[in-house]
Amino acid sequence: MAVRRIIGFWMGMALLISLGVAADAAKGKALYMVCTACHGPDGGGVAAMKAPRIAGQEAWYLKDTLKKFKEGLRGYDPADTYGGQMKAMTATLTTDEAMDDVVAYVGSLNPTTVPDKVEGNAEKGKALYITCQGCHGDRGQGNVALKSPRLTGQHSWYLLSQLQNFKKGLRGAKPGDMGGMQMRPMAGILADEAAMKDVIAYIQTFE
């Protein structure tokens, strides 16, 4: 896992450099101070705030997600309490450069928190995951071309909450969010919470 995090960090940095962005992790550290209450000082996530583990996530996805919150493509529904909180927090990142700096700093983090495990049937989840792997990869590694995030290493409570949000239309229902709109019908394939937990249990075998 440590080797993959290092490789992912440098791949993300290479992407930022290729886009002509000189990200400054030191500046990002200062900006990240407002993020620690929800995501933790190590980027490991905080269950009470429904804030995901962001350390170890791909840099391109973190940047894309920040932009979606700022543009109102996420956190748009009043019923999405935690999404609304995140939308407000992105107002502290006033420029693209600030977002790149924060992403660079997050890429340097090494969380000590261990993702929790969900009670589900991984064998059933394996069959259900067939519809997911085209976008998220056969090992939950994500796909930049399809803007599909890395799933491996994420907390089960966060994966569950987001699947529920997609089904309810709290996420992915805003015109302009192409990735979210693609995800909504995929979440609809999962008939109930038990099926969601089965898929998550299978994803957790990738670690």
C-alpha positions in Angstrom: 0.0 0.0 0.0 2.8 2.4 0.9 4.5 1.8 -2.5 1.2 2.4 -4.4 0.7 5.7 -2.4 4.1 6.9 -3.4 3.6 5.9 -7.0 0.2 7.5 -7.0 1.5 10.7 -5.5 4.3 11.1 -8.1 1.9 10.2 -10.9 -0.4 12.9 -9.7 2.4 15.4 -9.5 3.5 14.5 -13.0 0.0 15.2 -14.2 0.0 18.6 -12.6 3.4 19.4 -14.1 2.2 18.3 -17.5 -0.7 20.7 -17.2 1.7 23.5 -16.5 0.9 23.7 -12.8 3.7 24.2 -10.2 1.9 22.9 -7.2 3.3 24.0 -3.8 2.7 21.4 -1.0 4.0 23.8 1.6 1.2 26.3 0.7 -1.2 23.4 0.6 -0.3 22.5 4.1 -1.4 25.9 5.4 -4.6 25.7 3.4 -5.4 22.2 4.6 -5.7 23.4 8.2 -9.4 24.1 7.6 -9.8 20.5 6.2 -8.5 18.7 9.3 -11.7 18.8 11.3 -13.5 16.7 8.8 -10.8 14.7 6.9 -8.3 14.4 9.8 -4.8 15.8 10.0 -3.5 12.7 8.2 -6.3 12.7 5.5 -7.6 9.4 6.9 -11.3 10.6 7.1 -13.6 11.1 10.0 -16.7 8.9 10.3 -18.7 11.3 12.5 -18.4 13.9 9.7 -19.0 11.4 6.8 -15.7 12.8 5.4 -13.8 10.2 3.3 -10.3 9.1 3.4 -8.6 11.4 0.8 -4.9 10.5 1.4 -4.1 7.9 -1.2 -6.7 9.1 -3.6 -5.6 10.1 -7.1 -4.7 13.8 -7.5 -6.8 14.2 -10.7 -9.9 13.0 -8.8 -9.3 15.2 -5.8 -9.0 18.3 -8.1 -12.0 17.3 -10.1 -14.1 16.8 -6.9 -13.1 20.2 -5.5 -14.1 21.9 -8.7 -17.5 20.1 -8.7 -18.2 21.3 -5.2 -17.2 24.9 -6.1 -19.4 24.8 -9.2 -22.4 23.4 -7.3 -22.4 20.0 -9.1 -22.0 18.4 -5.7 -23.6 19.4 -2.4 -26.5 21.0 -4.3 -29.3 19.3 -2.4 -30.3 20.6 1.1 -30.8 17.0 2.2 -27.1 16.3 1.5 -25.9 17.8 4.7 -22.3 16.8 4.5 -22.0 17.6 0.9 -23.3 21.1 1.6 -20.7 21.5 4.3 -18.0 20.5 1.8 -19.4 22.9 -0.8 -19.0 25.7 1.7 -15.5 24.7 2.6 -14.3 24.9 -1.0 -15.0 28.6 -0.9 -11.7 28.9 1.0 -9.9 27.7 -2.1 -10.2 30.8 -4.3 -8.0 29.8 -7.2 -7.1 26.8 -9.3 -3.6 27.1 -7.9 -4.9 26.9 -4.3 -6.7 23.7 -5.2 -3.5 22.3 -6.8 -1.5 23.2 -3.7 -3.9 21.4 -1.3 -4.0 18.3 -3.6 -0.2 18.3 -3.6 -0.1 18.3 0.2 -2.8 15.6 0.5 -0.6 13.5 -1.8 2.2 13.6 0.8 0.0 12.3 3.7 0.3 8.8 5.1 -2.8 8.1 7.2 -2.6 5.9 10.2 -6.3 5.2 10.3 -7.3 1.8 9.0 -10.4 1.6 6.8 -13.2 -0.2 8.6 -14.8 -3.4 7.3 -18.4 -3.8 6.4 -20.6 -6.9 7.1 -21.4 -8.2 3.7 -21.1 -11.2 1.4 -18.1 -10.7 -0.7 -18.9 -13.6 -3.0 -22.3 -12.0 -3.9 -20.5 -8.7 -4.2 -18.1 -10.1 -6.7 -20.9 -10.9 -9.1 -22.5 -7.5 -8.6 -19.1 -5.7 -9.1 -19.0 -6.9 -12.7 -21.0 -3.8 -13.7 -18.6 -1.6 -11.8 -15.2 -2.8 -13.1 -15.6 -1.2 -16.5 -15.3 2.2 -14.9 -13.5 1.6 -11.5 -11.2 -1.2 -12.7 -10.9 -4.8 -11.8 -9.2 -4.0 -8.6 -10.9 -0.8 -7.7 -8.0 1.2 -8.9 -10.0 3.9 -10.8 -9.8 5.2 -14.3 -8.8 8.8 -15.2 -10.2 8.6 -18.7 -13.7 7.9 -17.3 -13.2 10.1 -14.2 -13.9 7.1 -12.0 -12.2 7.3 -8.6 -10.1 4.8 -6.8 -12.2 2.7 -4.4 -9.6 0.5 -2.8 -8.7 1.7 0.7 -11.8 3.8 1.2 -14.0 3.5 4.3 -17.0 1.2 4.0 -19.3 3.8 5.6 -18.4 6.4 3.0 -18.8 4.1 0.1 -22.2 3.1 1.5 -23.3 6.7 2.0 -22.4 7.7 -1.5 -24.2 4.7 -3.1 -27.2 5.7 -1.1 -26.8 9.4 -2.2 -26.7 8.3 -5.9 -29.9 6.2 -5.5 -31.7 9.1 -3.8 -30.6 11.7 -6.3 -28.6 13.6 -3.7 -25.6 13.1 -6.0 -25.3 12.8 -9.7 -28.6 14.5 -10.5 -27.3 17.9 -11.4 -26.9 18.6 -15.1 -23.3 19.0 -16.0 -22.0 16.3 -13.7 -21.4 13.7 -16.4 -19.5 11.2 -14.2 -22.2 11.4 -11.5 -25.0 11.0 -14.0 -23.3 7.8 -15.3 -23.0 6.5 -11.7 -26.6 7.0 -10.8 -28.1 4.1 -12.9 -25.2 1.9 -11.7 -26.2 2.5 -8.1 -29.8 1.7 -9.1 -28.7 -1.8 -10.0 -28.1 -2.5 -6.3 -31.5 -3.4 -5.1 -31.0 -2.6 -1.4 -28.5 -1.8 1.3 -27.6 -5.5 1.7 -26.5 -5.5 -2.0 -24.5 -2.4 -1.5 -22.7 -3.9 1.5 -22.0 -7.0 -0.5 -20.3 -5.0 -3.2 -18.3 -3.0 -0.6 -17.2 -6.3 1.1 -15.9 -7.4 -2.2 -14.1 -4.1 -2.9 -12.4 -4.5 0.5 -10.8 -7.8 -0.7 -8.6 -5.7 -3.1 -6.5 -4.2 -0.3 
